[in-house]
Amino acid sequence: MKNPTPSPTELNHLHSLAVDLARQAAEVHVRRETGVVTSKSTPTDPISDVDREAETLIVTGIRDSRPDDGILGEEETSIEGTSGLRWVIDPLDGTVNYLYEFPSHAVSIGVEFNGVPAVGVVYDTALNEIYSARVGGNSTKNGKEIQVTSCSSMSLALLGTGFAYEPSVRRSQAELIAELIPQVRDIRRSGSCAVDLCSVASGRLDAFFETGVHWWDVAAGIQIVRSAGGIATYEPDKKRIIASGPKLWKQLNSAVIKAETITGSQSPPESANI
């Protein structure tokens, strides 16, 4: 039977390397050498030289230290590995925020073992806060332990969410939010999924959900939420993340599914959760 996680020694090495690479990529953010900004999926989905340079730096560092590991990066990096470990990278989560100098953007580096998150590091480069976690350990922010909130009522929950770049998808997401907003304390939208997950882990949000997000948006944050005592699940078919403290998660999950039913969305089976 395969070990479900790497050894403690290897986890420590992976964690240290991820933190080091996140710090180096953060220096790319600070220089703000954006170059010519182009677009990806839609005209409002930008990519800059900062995205590209930060990803190249991280990938090079991984390849130099761990040549047998796989790598998946937002900016088209896809490398097969043989070790069972895969690094999942978003070199600049919140590019629109970054370009507008709106303070919510981050480097996100996750490591999965046989498809399951094992290490997560998110460097919030707007607030200079580095979040990190590994399986079997606690989540930290700038070295200090963090925990999810004990909120147990949807009506008191501060809920984070996000929206896609495609206008028709945003309309559908807005309809779903319209069903949820009367049920919660209020809603926040920062524009960085990785930062929002860390906000759940540190208690700045009680919960977060979003549809249409990619694995590189959430792979690091999921482990950070889980190691902070929370529940975070990702449904690949729907590209949906739901994260909160343990007293709130079932209520939030049920409310999201009900809202999807009312607005005409379909939920994938629960077995699809990661």
C-alpha positions in Angstrom: 0.0 0.0 0.0 1.4 3.4 -1.0 2.2 5.9 1.8 -0.5 8.6 1.5 2.1 11.4 2.2 5.8 11.9 1.9 8.0 11.3 4.9 8.3 14.1 7.5 11.8 14.7 6.3 10.7 15.1 2.7 7.8 17.3 3.8 10.1 19.6 5.6 12.3 19.9 2.5 9.3 20.5 0.2 8.0 23.1 2.6 11.3 24.9 2.9 11.8 24.9 -0.9 8.3 26.2 -1.5 8.8 29.1 1.0 12.1 30.0 -0.5 10.8 30.0 -4.1 7.8 32.0 -3.1 10.0 34.6 -1.5 12.1 34.8 -4.7 9.0 35.2 -6.8 7.7 37.9 -4.5 10.8 39.9 -5.4 9.7 39.8 -9.0 6.3 41.2 -8.0 8.0 44.0 -6.1 10.1 45.1 -9.1 6.8 45.6 -11.1 8.5 45.2 -14.5 5.2 44.2 -16.2 6.4 44.7 -19.8 3.8 44.4 -22.5 0.5 43.2 -21.0 -1.5 40.8 -23.3 -4.6 38.8 -22.7 -5.5 35.1 -22.4 -9.0 33.6 -22.2 -10.8 37.0 -22.7 -9.7 40.6 -23.3 -10.1 41.2 -19.6 -7.9 38.3 -18.5 -4.4 39.8 -18.6 -0.9 38.3 -18.5 2.3 40.3 -17.9 6.0 39.7 -17.8 5.8 39.5 -14.1 3.5 36.4 -14.4 6.0 34.8 -16.9 9.2 35.7 -15.1 7.9 34.5 -11.7 6.8 31.2 -13.1 10.1 30.7 -14.9 12.0 31.4 -11.7 9.9 28.9 -9.7 10.0 26.2 -12.3 13.8 26.5 -12.6 14.2 26.3 -8.9 12.1 23.1 -8.7 13.9 21.5 -11.7 17.3 22.2 -10.1 16.4 20.8 -6.7 13.9 18.1 -7.6 14.2 17.0 -11.2 11.9 14.0 -10.7 8.8 16.0 -9.6 6.0 17.0 -11.9 5.0 20.7 -12.4 1.8 22.3 -13.4 1.8 26.1 -13.8 -0.8 28.6 -14.8 1.4 30.1 -17.6 1.5 26.9 -19.7 4.1 24.9 -17.7 3.3 21.2 -17.8 6.0 18.7 -16.8 5.4 15.0 -16.1 7.2 13.6 -13.1 8.1 10.2 -11.8 8.2 10.8 -8.0 4.4 11.0 -7.3 4.9 14.6 -6.4 3.6 17.5 -8.5 4.1 21.2 -7.9 1.1 23.4 -8.7 2.0 27.0 -9.3 0.2 30.3 -9.8 3.0 32.8 -10.1 0.7 35.9 -9.8 -2.8 35.2 -8.6 -4.7 38.4 -8.9 -3.0 39.9 -12.0 -5.8 42.5 -12.6 -5.4 43.7 -9.0 -1.6 43.8 -9.4 -1.9 45.9 -12.6 -4.3 48.3 -10.9 -2.2 48.3 -7.7 -5.2 47.0 -5.8 -3.9 45.3 -2.7 -4.8 41.7 -3.2 -2.4 39.5 -5.2 0.0 36.6 -4.4 2.4 33.9 -5.3 0.8 30.5 -4.8 2.8 27.3 -4.7 1.2 23.9 -3.8 2.7 20.5 -3.7 0.5 17.4 -4.2 1.4 13.8 -3.6 -0.5 11.3 -5.7 -3.1 14.0 -6.5 -3.7 15.1 -2.9 -2.5 18.4 -1.5 0.5 18.0 0.9 2.2 21.4 1.1 0.9 24.9 0.5 2.6 28.3 0.5 0.9 31.6 -0.5 2.8 34.8 -0.4 0.5 37.8 -0.3 2.8 40.3 -1.9 0.4 43.2 -1.4 0.4 42.9 2.4 3.8 41.1 2.7 2.2 38.1 4.5 3.4 34.6 3.9 1.1 31.7 4.7 2.3 28.2 4.8 1.2 24.7 5.8 2.0 21.0 5.4 0.2 17.8 6.1 0.4 17.0 9.8 1.4 20.5 10.8 -0.2 23.8 11.6 -0.9 26.7 9.3 1.1 29.9 9.9 1.1 33.5 8.8 4.5 35.1 9.0 5.5 32.2 11.3 2.6 32.5 13.7 -0.1 29.9 14.0 -3.5 30.7 12.5 -6.9 29.1 12.8 -10.3 29.3 11.0 -13.2 30.9 12.8 -15.7 29.1 15.0 -18.7 30.6 13.1 -21.6 28.1 13.1 -24.4 30.1 11.5 -24.7 31.1 7.9 -26.6 34.3 9.0 -23.4 35.5 10.8 -20.9 34.4 8.2 -18.7 36.8 6.2 -18.5 35.0 2.9 -15.9 35.5 0.2 -16.4 34.8 -3.5 -15.1 35.6 -6.9 -16.2 36.0 -10.5 -15.0 34.8 -13.9 -13.7 36.9 -16.8 -16.4 35.8 -19.3 -19.4 38.1 -19.1 -22.0 35.4 -19.5 -20.5 33.3 -16.8 -20.3 36.4 -14.4 -24.0 36.9 -15.0 -24.7 33.3 -13.9 -22.5 33.7 -10.9 -24.2 36.9 -9.9 -27.6 35.2 -10.0 -26.2 32.5 -7.6 -24.8 35.2 -5.3 -28.3 36.9 -5.3 -29.7 33.7 -3.8 -27.0 33.5 -1.1 -26.6 37.1 0.0 -29.8 37.3 2.1 -28.5 34.2 4.0 -25.2 35.6 5.2 -23.8 38.5 7.1 -22.2 40.0 4.0 -20.1 39.2 0.9 -16.5 40.1 0.0 -14.7 39.8 -3.3 -10.9 40.4 -3.2 -10.0 39.2 -6.7 -7.4 36.6 -5.6 -8.7 33.1 -4.8 -5.4 32.2 -3.1 -5.6 35.2 -0.8 -9.3 34.5 0.0 -8.5 30.9 1.0 -5.8 32.3 3.3 -8.3 34.8 4.7 -10.5 31.8 5.7 -7.5 30.1 7.3 -6.6 33.2 9.3 -10.1 34.2 10.3 -10.5 37.3 8.0 -13.4 35.4 6.3 -15.6 32.8 7.8 -16.0 31.1 4.4 -15.3 31.2 0.7 -16.7 29.6 -2.4 -16.2 30.2 -6.1 -16.9 28.3 -9.3 -14.7 28.3 -12.4 -11.4 28.4 -10.6 -8.5 26.2 -11.7 -6.4 23.8 -9.7 -3.4 26.2 -9.6 -5.7 28.8 -7.9 -6.5 26.5 -5.0 -3.9 23.8 -4.5 -1.9 25.7 -2.0 -4.8 27.4 -0.2 -6.6 24.1 0.4 -3.8 22.7 2.5 -3.5 26.0 4.4 -7.2 26.0 5.2 -7.1 22.3 6.3 -4.0 22.8 8.5 -5.8 25.7 10.1 -8.6 23.4 11.2 -11.0 24.1 8.4 -12.6 22.1 5.6 -11.8 22.9 2.0 -13.0 20.8 -1.0 -12.5 21.3 -4.7 -14.8 19.7 -7.4 -12.7 19.4 -10.6 -15.8 19.0 -12.9 -17.3 22.2 -11.8 -14.0 23.9 -10.8 -15.7 24.8 -7.6 -14.0 25.5 -4.2 -15.9 25.6 -0.9 -13.9 26.4 2.3 -14.9 27.3 5.8 -14.5 26.3 9.5 -15.9 22.8 10.3 -19.1 24.2 12.0 -20.2 26.0 8.9 -19.1 23.9 5.9 -22.2 21.6 5.6 -24.6 24.6 5.8 -22.6 26.5 3.2 -22.3 23.4 0.9 -26.1 22.8 1.1 -26.9 26.5 0.5 -24.6 26.6 -2.6 -26.2 23.4 -4.0 -29.7 24.8 -3.4 -28.8 28.1 -5.0 -27.4 26.2 -8.0 -30.6 24.3 -8.4 -32.7 27.5 -8.2 -30.5 29.2 -10.8 -30.2 26.2 -13.1 -26.7 25.0 -12.4 -25.9 21.3 -11.8 -23.6 20.0 -9.1 -21.2 17.2 -9.8 -21.3 14.1 -7.4 -19.7 14.6 -4.0 -17.2 11.8 -4.8 -15.5 14.3 -7.2 -14.3 16.3 -4.2 -10.5 16.7 -3.6 
